[in-house]
Amino acid sequence: MDAVDFDTIVIGAGISGLYQLYRLRELGQKVRVFEAGSGVGGTWYWNRYPGCRFDSESYSYGYSFSPELLEEWDWTEHFAPQPETERYLNHVADTFDLRRDIQFRSRVKGAAWDEGRQAWEITLEDGARCRARYVVTAVGPLSAPTLPRIPGVEDFRGEAYHTGLWPKHPVSFEGKRVAVIGTGATGVQAITEIAKTAGHLTVFQRRPNWCTPLHNRPITKAEMDEIRRTYPAIFERCRETAACFIHTTDPRGTFEVTPDEREAFWEMLYASPGFAIWMGNFKDVLIDRKANALFSDFVAGKIRQRVKDPRVAELLIPKDHGFGTRRVPQESGYYEAYNRPNVELISIIETPIVRLMPTGIRTTARELDFDMIVYATGFDAITGSLDRIDIRGVGGRSLKERWRAGLETFVGVMVNGFPNLFMVMGPHTALGNIPRSIEYNVEWIRDLLAHMGGHRLHVADARPDAVDEWTAFVKKKGEGLLANEVDSWMTGVNQNVEGKNIRIVARYSGTAPEYRDWCDRVAAEGYRELTLV
Ligand SMILES: Cc1cc2nc3c(=O)[nH]c(=O)nc-3n(C[C@H](O)[C@H](O)[C@H](O)COP(=O)(O)OP(=O)(O)OC[C@H]3O[C@@H](n4cnc5c(N)ncnc54)[C@H](O)[C@@H]3O)c2cc1C
C-alpha cells in the first residue's frame, strides 16, 4: 500500500465535519479537515444576516453526544440567533481541541480516486495537493449560495450582499434605500429586521411562502435547569419522531373532528412555538388535498388579519402551492413589516425584473434606485456544494455527470464507483432536525471504518444492486406527498441554477426511524451491501 498523507480528509467544518473529526480521532486516525471559511460553524459561520436564527428548538438542535457539553452549555433563547450558535460551535471546537486538525481558508477544488494507490488525491483551490485513504464530504445541504439569474447583476455599484455570504463587519441599513430579492425562509427573517431601520425597503417577491409565527422567547435559568434535567427525554423523543423534531403528527384526521374542534386545534397550533404547526398538525394535512386546502385557508385568513392593505395581503398568500409543501418560514413580525410606511412589496410575477442597473433595479413597470441590494436567493441545495467540487471516481468518472441522469446513492452516504467516499448529509439521507441526522450519519461512517480497520479492509464501495434498492425505496417514500408535486429545493428545482429545472426526488421523505433501521440492519449484517476489500 502506498503511503498517504492522511487516513481521512473531511471537507467542511460545520456541525457534520466537526463531529466527524471527533469520531475519527477515536479510531486513532490521522485526519485533516479542509474548510473554505476562516472559522468553524458552517451554516452558522456564513449566515450572519440580520434575523438569522434556528427554527429548531435550540436544545433539540445542539449535539447530544457529550454529557459534558450538555452540562456546561446554556442556551439563552428557545430559538437561538446565529451569533449564539456560532459561539456554541466555537465552544465545541475548543472543548474537544478540534482546531489543530482543521485547515481554514482552504477550499477543496477536486477529489480524484487513484485506482493504483487506492487513495483519494485532493486538490485545493491554491493548487496544493495531498492524499488520503478516505474522504468524508461534510459540505452541507444548504451551503452553495446562488445569485439570481438577472442581467446586470455585476453592474450594480451600491452595497450588495448575499445572505449566505454576509460580511463579518456591521452592515447599517439606517436611512438607506434597500432592496431585498427573495422571500424564502432567509428573506422572511432578514426583511423583518431590515424593515426596522431602513429608510425605505423594497421587497421583490417571486412566490410567497406560507409563513407561521416562531414565538421565540428567552430561556430563563429555571427553564434551562429543567431542559438540562430532561435532555435524555428530549433526545429520545427526537429519535422517535419522523423528522427528529420534538413535534410529531397528531393521530387524528382533519375531518375526524368537528369544525369547532378543528378550529380550536389550529388556533392552538398557530399560537405554539416552532414547527408544531407543520410537524404536529393533523396526520393528513400534508397528503390529503382537501385537508391541505382547508388548513391553507386557515393560514390565509391569518395573513389577511395581519396585513392591513388587502392588495398586499393577497400578494403574500401563496396561490400555487398548499401549506407545508415547501419549507415553512418561521417569522417574528414578518407580516406586520408590510404595514410599515417604509416597506413596499413588488411581485416580480406581475412586473418582472428586467435588469440591474448601476444605480438600482429596472422592472417591466419602473426603474428604482437603491443604496443596497440584499440577495436572499438561497442555495443550490442538496447537491450544490458537491457539484462545485470536481469529484472523479473509478475510471475518472465525474460524480456531477453521474447524477445528471438522476440521483442515486446508497443510504445517502455512498455512491457506487466512488470507493471510500462518504457523504454526511448527502442527497437521499434523512434530514429533518438536521443535527440529529448528522450524528447518526457520522457514527455510521465511524462504525464502518472501525469495521474495516478491524478486518484489515481498505476499500469500500456500494454495490450497484444496493444503490438501486435504496434509490427505489427513496422514490417510493416520496409517492403521495403533496410536497413532491411542487417546485422547490426539496424537489431539486432552482431557477437560478442551470439544469435544475426538472423535478426529481432530491431528498428522502420516509421517516428518520425507518432510515436508521435500514442502516442499522446493513451494519448488523456485516455490510453485505458493500464490496469490501
Ligand atoms: C439560514 C439557515 C437556517 C437553518 N436553520 C435550520 C434549523 O433551524 N434546523 C435545522 O435542522 N437545520 C437548519 N438549517 C440547515 C443547516 O444547514 C444544518 O442544520 C446544519 O448546519 C448543516 O451542517 P453541515 O455541517 O452538514 O453543513 P454546513 O453547516 O453547511 O457546513 C458545510 C461547511 O463545508 C464547507 N465547504 C463546502 N464546500 C467546501 C469545499 N469545497 N472546500 C472546503 N470547505 C467546503 C463550508 O464552507 C461550510 O463551512 C439552516 C440552514 C440555513 C442556511
The ligand as a MOL file (V3000), in Angstrom:
LIG
                    3D

  0  0  0     0  0            999 V3000
M  V30 BEGIN CTAB
M  V30 COUNTS 53 58 0 0 0
M  V30 BEGIN ATOM
M  V30 1 C -30.1840 30.1690 7.4700 0
M  V30 2 C -30.3040 28.7140 7.7720 0
M  V30 3 C -31.0630 28.2920 8.8460 0
M  V30 4 C -31.1590 26.9450 9.1480 0
M  V30 5 N -31.9420 26.5500 10.1870 0
M  V30 6 C -32.0250 25.2460 10.4970 0
M  V30 7 C -32.8280 24.7890 11.5770 0
M  V30 8 O -33.4850 25.5610 12.2530 0
M  V30 9 N -32.8660 23.4590 11.8300 0
M  V30 10 C -32.1600 22.5520 11.0830 0
M  V30 11 O -32.2090 21.3670 11.3750 0
M  V30 12 N -31.3950 22.9560 10.0690 0
M  V30 13 C -31.3150 24.2600 9.7360 0
M  V30 14 N -30.5470 24.6640 8.6770 0
M  V30 15 C -29.7970 23.6650 7.9080 0
M  V30 16 C -28.3110 23.6440 8.3430 0
M  V30 17 O -27.5570 23.7670 7.1960 0
M  V30 18 C -27.9930 22.3770 9.1100 0
M  V30 19 O -28.7670 22.3730 10.2900 0
M  V30 20 C -26.5440 22.1820 9.5300 0
M  V30 21 O -25.9550 23.3770 9.9350 0
M  V30 22 C -25.7170 21.5370 8.4410 0
M  V30 23 O -24.4290 21.3160 8.9270 0
M  V30 24 P -23.3040 20.7340 7.9810 0
M  V30 25 O -22.0490 20.7180 8.7590 0
M  V30 26 O -23.7650 19.4730 7.3670 0
M  V30 27 O -23.2080 21.7820 6.7800 0
M  V30 28 P -22.8110 23.3070 6.8170 0
M  V30 29 O -23.1300 23.9140 8.1070 0
M  V30 30 O -23.3970 23.9100 5.6000 0
M  V30 31 O -21.2250 23.2890 6.6920 0
M  V30 32 C -20.5830 22.9290 5.4990 0
M  V30 33 C -19.1840 23.5150 5.5230 0
M  V30 34 O -18.4650 22.9740 4.4180 0
M  V30 35 C -17.6530 23.9830 3.8720 0
M  V30 36 N -17.4010 23.6400 2.4760 0
M  V30 37 C -18.3070 23.4290 1.4940 0
M  V30 38 N -17.6720 23.1190 0.3420 0
M  V30 39 C -16.3450 23.1410 0.6270 0
M  V30 40 C -15.1800 22.8940 -0.1600 0
M  V30 41 N -15.2570 22.5710 -1.4550 0
M  V30 42 N -13.9660 23.0060 0.4410 0
M  V30 43 C -13.8600 23.3290 1.7640 0
M  V30 44 N -14.9490 23.5770 2.5520 0
M  V30 45 C -16.1740 23.4680 1.9740 0
M  V30 46 C -18.4790 25.2450 4.0030 0
M  V30 47 O -17.6450 26.3870 3.9900 0
M  V30 48 C -19.1570 25.0270 5.3450 0
M  V30 49 O -18.4300 25.6100 6.3810 0
M  V30 50 C -30.4620 26.0010 8.3460 0
M  V30 51 C -29.7310 26.4300 7.2480 0
M  V30 52 C -29.6410 27.7710 6.9500 0
M  V30 53 C -28.8290 28.1980 5.7620 0
M  V30 END ATOM
M  V30 BEGIN BOND
M  V30 1 1 1 2
M  V30 2 1 2 3
M  V30 3 2 2 52
M  V30 4 2 3 4
M  V30 5 1 4 5
M  V30 6 1 4 50
M  V30 7 2 5 6
M  V30 8 1 6 7
M  V30 9 1 6 13
M  V30 10 2 7 8
M  V30 11 1 7 9
M  V30 12 1 9 10
M  V30 13 2 10 11
M  V30 14 1 10 12
M  V30 15 2 12 13
M  V30 16 1 13 14
M  V30 17 1 14 15
M  V30 18 1 14 50
M  V30 19 1 15 16
M  V30 20 1 16 17
M  V30 21 1 16 18
M  V30 22 1 18 19
M  V30 23 1 18 20
M  V30 24 1 20 21
M  V30 25 1 20 22
M  V30 26 1 22 23
M  V30 27 1 23 24
M  V30 28 2 24 25
M  V30 29 1 24 26
M  V30 30 1 24 27
M  V30 31 1 27 28
M  V30 32 2 28 29
M  V30 33 1 28 30
M  V30 34 1 28 31
M  V30 35 1 31 32
M  V30 36 1 32 33
M  V30 37 1 33 34
M  V30 38 1 33 48
M  V30 39 1 34 35
M  V30 40 1 35 36
M  V30 41 1 35 46
M  V30 42 1 36 37
M  V30 43 1 36 45
M  V30 44 2 37 38
M  V30 45 1 38 39
M  V30 46 1 39 40
M  V30 47 2 39 45
M  V30 48 1 40 41
M  V30 49 2 40 42
M  V30 50 1 42 43
M  V30 51 2 43 44
M  V30 52 1 44 45
M  V30 53 1 46 47
M  V30 54 1 46 48
M  V30 55 1 48 49
M  V30 56 2 50 51
M  V30 57 1 51 52
M  V30 58 1 52 53
M  V30 END BOND
M  V30 END CTAB
M  END
